[in-house]
Amino acid sequence: MEHSTNDNGYTKTDIYNQDKIDSISGYYKKILLDLGENPEREGLIKTPERVAKSLQYLTHGYDLDPVAILNSAKFKEEYKQMVIVKDIELYSMCEHHMLPFFGKAHVAYIPNHYIVGLSKIPRIVDAFSRRLQVQERLTTEIRDCIQNTLNPLGVAVVIEAQHLCMQMRGVQKQNSITTTSAFTGEFENDRTRKEFISLISNNRHI
């Protein structure tokens, strides 16, 4: 466990599995050797451990239960208009190259007797994105989790992201944006879907 405090007095606590750190560190020490580096030089001597801790943090979504997150703040309410949480910051790791992709998620649902605490929507985005992912699956996992847990009249999810596997390697296209969407229920109706797109589309790549 590590603690760090910033200038605002906020204390961040990171919890690591030491056995995993030791195991992953050993692999990365060998990787450095295979790349022609010297893992014992000053700048690299702690790098395998740092990478191991970083990977544990970047994939901590495996330890989170998105359904439990939603159920922890599920409230009975007769509101039946569209609820949108947009511009949710999203950071994930491409499972094909283990390079980051990042961007914004826009999530909406139309309640059916139940609403959920607004902070829980970004939390389930984190729970699914902090895993090895592809953007297409991430989009549908968020949609299905909300649909299956809250049973709303409909769910809409749009994700816009930049992929470093496209920007740093491969085609090396620096300004490309990948957009994915997934809808259920009322959002499969053209009029409702257009309303949602209109509400999130200011300066959006959709």
Buried (B, 14 or more C-beta within 10 A) or exposed (E): EEEEEEEEEEEEEEEBEEEEBEEBBEEBBEBBEEEEBEBEEEEBEEBBBEBBBEBBEBBBBEEBEBEEBBEEEBEEEEEBEBBBBBBBEBBBBBEEBEBBBBBBBBBBBBBBBBBBEEEBBBBBBBBBBBBBBBBEEBBBBBBBBBBEBBEBBBBBBBBBBBBBBBBEEEEEEEEEEBBBBBBBBBBEEEEBBEBBBEEBBEEBEE
